[in-house]
């Protein structure tokens, strides 16, 4: 599948019109994910269940928009991506549907279930050491060697626009623009996309404690990196070392602040989602819900919380449900 108006300029800025185009393309290939009503301690809000995507995460949106805008020559040379697992699966899924090769550079400590599912979708997996090797350098070297296209997990205008398609769905499901969207955040692809898609909404990014570079960047007014020796986190999907200028340009205009949550709060949110919503959320996919349940955000029936993704190790999830903190 290719678009009628493919974008060839690699320097184009993500835009609302681009988000609309991405939403049209995504709607042709996957069903809209449910917008579930949630009641908690006398408050009502909505949860967008992106964990129910074919790859268990919103990442399928940006990957599809990006890959369907490649030329026939670019498709023939394949794509390269870096991911701990959700973007990996989104890119591999899209590549398989489009008949192209996908190579994914993944950290050696990526959850086994994400590695297995990426390979099952036809992705070639190459490992790197998260603490001692430069994943971007590895990916860029592969891209140059193979003449492939690098599909960045968040610092890519097509990816940002594609992730923003979730906001177009939300507005259609509510019948109006939401007043507030609380979303998981690593590099800021989803939050930037939502900011473009829902210009009337307050956008609140949420990160794990110690990995809250976006929150600190918003507070400082300039891009900040994760500090040295960041704490271990179960939120493997949210371990970007810093956001990128293309994302921060959008975020600093639209996000007044960011939030962080503890590992215990994340586990509590996972249990809540399973018990009350019958949803399986991986740690990184539960941070936005964790911020709401912990009282970090005042919510109402005009608030939407993003729940994504759902790729979690069975044994680890069973331990969370059993309250083995």
Helices and strands as residue ranges (DSSP letters): H 16-29, E 35-40, E 43-49, G 50-52, H 59-67, H 72-77, E 79-82, H 86-98, E 102-107, H 112-120, E 124-128, H 135-146, E 149-150, H 157-174, E 180-184, H 189-197, E 202-208, H 213-220, G 236-238, H 245-254, E 258-261, H 263-277, G 283-286, H 287-293, E 303-307, H 314-321
